[in-house]
Amino acid sequence: MTTEPLTAADRCDRCGAQAYVRVVLPTGELLFCGHHSRAHSPAYADVATHVQDETDRLHAEHGAGSN
């Protein structure tokens, strides 16, 4: 399982924005921006084996209210 910090090179699988969430599944992983992580969390919550959530970095890097 990959748990390295996400970098600017990691992109959201849905829209291509910077990824801040890694969802590890039994058959692979998905990367999401903050917006798509929230939008899709009901779908992956029960099947994910690990969720690496770094969305707290959004406030530190871009200020409150940005994502």
N, C-alpha and C positions, 0 to 999 in steps of 0.2 A: 504494500500500500504506500502510495506517495503522500508524504506529509510536508514536503518542502514548502516554504512560503511561496505564495503566488507572486508572480512578477508581472510587469507590463507586457511581457511577451505572451502571457496566458490570456486567451481571449474567450469570451462567452460563446458557447456553442450555438446559442440562439440568434444573437445579433452582432457579434464580433467586438463588442465593447470590452474593456478590461475586465477580466474575471476576478471576483473576490470570494467566490464560493466554489469549492471542489466537492462534488458528490460522488462518493465511491459506491459502486454497485457490484453485485456478484459477478457481473460480466464485463466490467470496465468502469469508466468514470465519465462524468460530465462536468463542465465548467460553466459557471453562470456569473453574470454581472449581478449587482444587488437587486435590481428590478426583476429580472427573470428568475432569480432565486426565490424571491417572495412569491412570484406568480405561479411557479411550478412546485413549490414546497409540498402542497397537498399530494401531488402525484408521486414524489420520491420519498416522502417521510417514512412510509412503511416498508420500503424495499432497500433503502440505502444501508450499507454496512458502516459507513462513516460519513460525516459531513464536516468539512473543514471550512468554517465561516470566518472570513477576515473582513467582513463589512464594516467593522469598527474603524478600519483604516480609512474608509471613505470620509468620515468626519475629520480625521486628523489630516488627511491629504487635501481635501477639497472643501472643507467647511460644512457646517450643519446644513441639512436640506438638499445637498447635492447627492446624486447617484447616477 
